[in-house]
């Protein structure tokens, strides 16, 4: 029996939106960079494989940025600190075999053409895709929050011209200048048609291996959990507890893997929350509570387009909903909470109670049992799922405490895995359209 094909485009798109959340809300930076980069790549005549790498690297190029403070620093046009997040992005993605080429591109995506780079590269030693992304990235940074009038775009064009042969490859600058003559080039970046345009330019990327998806979600979970030193393994822990609960409840292996993915990404919306709120040691104000409660709303909308995993957005985003309808962000009740969403809610609460937090140490077993039983009897969380977890308390506590650091867990799962992106012929693509 053939393995089902998984289309990676939707997942990469969703993760890029999550990375953009670090910029104090949902922006379109990564999509704009990908749009510009692919236009340049098509003019050059890059082949399908090169366009795939260019697309993925464009959409994930700032995966090494975690704090809003760091984001503001790299938005400075020629910041000397840009190499830091580029190297961190490389470190994250190089652990995943399928994304080694992407990792290398991200490592060099702020290398200056003239040289004087920390890594020692210059001119044609810099990967072509990195050169393209650097140019596209700076164009979008210069264009940020500007209206695309002739005066505004002229300022951007002149700044890029000034950097030709120093920051950027002059041949790529010439291609950009030719593209920039068209008003539609600028409108494509600003108007609501950018998703449609990006879809037209983007190569379709498929894999038969769920390992590719899991590893990429592991990487994103690591980025999410870096927001706080107190939650460095939280997403992995929630995912593992949820998977074990689903196994005990008779979920199929496929469903267990999907709930694991939901657990890894359940807090992706927290990338929009300022670090000073997440790490605040004292009580939050009402305004701060409203801000932090918004993270599940963002999670829902980021993940709802993952067509290969229908319903995963509800499993992931409903972990703060309550069966009595008093949860957030949607205020749904038991009628709309699937078993998967109920598992995630119980898993998140158990993990949060047993972990150290800025304002307290992890709780002991008696307090965990007391709080979770009170929540179950009060109609907040599912009684049967809570009892199942507490009946196996030692097993689940061991799971939470034994989760490895991200890079160790990736390394331990590498050997013997099939993690490849597949090439489809035209007949296979045609069959996909009718499935």
Secondary structure, 3 states (H helix, E strand, C coil): CCCCCEECHHHHHHHHHHHHHHHCCCCCHHHHHHHHHHHHHHHHCCCHHHHHHHHHHHHHCCCCCCCHHHHHHHCCCCCCCHHHHHHHHHHHHCCCHHHHHHHHHHHCCCCCCCCCCCCCCCHHHCCHHHHHHHHHHHHHHHHCCCCCCHHHHHHHHHHHHHCECCCECHHHHHHHHHHCCCHHHHHHHHCCCHHHHHHHHCCCCEECCHHHHHHHHHHHHHHHHCCCHHHCCHHHHHHHHHHHHHHHCCCCHHHHHHHHHHHHHCCHHHHHCCHHHHCCCCCCCHHHHHHHHCHHHHHHHHHCCCHHHCCHHHHHHCCCCCCCCCCCCCCCCCCCCCHHHHHHHHHHHHHHHHCCECCECCCCHHHHHHHHHHHHHCCCCCHHHHHHHHHCHHHHHHHHHHCCCHHHHHHHCCCCCCCCEECCCHHHHHHHHCC
